[in-house]
Amino acid sequence: MTHNSAHRWSESPNSAVSRLVLGWVCVLVLAMGITATASAQTAAKVSVGGVTTDGSTLSALVTVTDASGQPVPGLRSDSFTVQVDGQPVSGASIDAGADTALALGMVLVMDISNTMSTPSIAGAKDAFTQLIGSLRPTDEATLVTISTLVTQVVKPTSDQAALIAGVNGVVAGGRTALYAAVVQSVGYAKAAPQPQKVIVLVTEGGGRVGDEFGGASGNISRTMALDAASTGGAPLYVVGIDKEADVVFLTALATNSGGQYISASNGSEVSQLYTRLSERLRLQYNLTVDLPEGLAAGSHTVSVTASGATGQGSFSTTVAVPAAAV
């Protein structure tokens, strides 16, 4: 495919992508644990993602925004009501944001396939290098590249030099096994021992959009990738570069996981989106609630209401939740 960076960017792609991704991690690492203060704002939207289950317990990532799109701080457990398949559930536990003392497990996913332009790859390398430099000694990151094969270039480590060497050493080429990359990256995040997990994915996602991703991903389908993101327990923050990116898939990928999709088309848009993203990360609520006793195995819907707004997420159970003893 032909790239014309002069039309896509009002500034260097290296600078734009670098500022965006680096900003995320600065927020994740430095702004975690900010104690929210009370707010009288009325919420306009509740977003529910990253829904996972562990036996009889459900966990989810919840973002509450007001009518102007700003996150609502200061909400407590009694500020939320939860329903599963329309059935009220009591005893919800809510944690606001994340504690700075908690270690972070990060999966850095870089598209290096032929759909990525040289400036975009250079920008991703620069951003990931600075991002790695901001990690604390208790944090770990792993580097994954997307090409015809999905490669874990650097295994989870806190060794910044090893991670940066891995970033600098990647060579572009091949097809775009994006679906497979999502599934494998979610697996890496699940395996991370750190209590806080995040996946950062940078892709140009051009070419033969859906066909290309599926054709290079073997038996991993689009649906399987979306399901993995939805149930993985780690938010995906996805940078889609260029108008040819598969926006529908990438947006669903981010939303289903409790993360966010960012369209990087020029410098001014990147700056605006960074501001919104930093606010989202600062005020994300971690919801934990007991599932209804006797809940049957299968697909289910969780509805979360806060400050007058309701959002929904989906999940599935493979076995029924035990009923209460008589």
Number of C-alpha atoms within 10 A of each C-alpha: 10 7 13 9 18 11 10 17 17 14 14 17 26 18 17 24 30 22 21 23 25 22 19 20 23 16 17 21 20 16 20 20 18 14 15 15 9 11 11 11 15 16 21 19 23 22 23 27 27 27 27 22 18 10 14 17 13 18 22 27 26 25 25 28 23 19 12 11 13 17 23 28 23 13 21 16 16 12 13 19 17 22 18 20 14 11 12 13 17 15 13 18 16 21 17 24 22 24 17 15 10 15 20 24 27 27 27 21 26 24 27 28 25 19 27 26 22 16 16 26 24 19 22 30 22 21 23 27 21 18 21 24 16 16 23 14 12 13 21 24 25 24 22 25 28 28 25 21 18 22 15 20 16 19 16 20 18 18 16 19 13 12 24 20 13 19 24 13 11 14 12 18 15 15 22 34 24 31 28 24 27 26 20 18 30 26 16 21 24 17 12 19 12 16 11 20 25 23 25 22 26 27 26 26 27 23 19 16 16 16 12 18 26 19 18 21 22 13 11 19 18 21 11 15 20 22 18 22 30 28 22 23 24 29 26 30 25 24 27 24 25 25 14 15 21 20 18 9 18 24 20 17 26 26 24 26 31 26 30 22 22 22 20 26 22 21 19 13 15 19 15 11 15 19 13 13 19 17 16 23 21 23 28 23 24 18 21 20 19 18 23 21 14 12 17 16 12 11 11 15 15 22 21 22 19 25 20 13 16 19 18 17 23 20 19 15 17 10 12 15 18 14 11 8 5 3
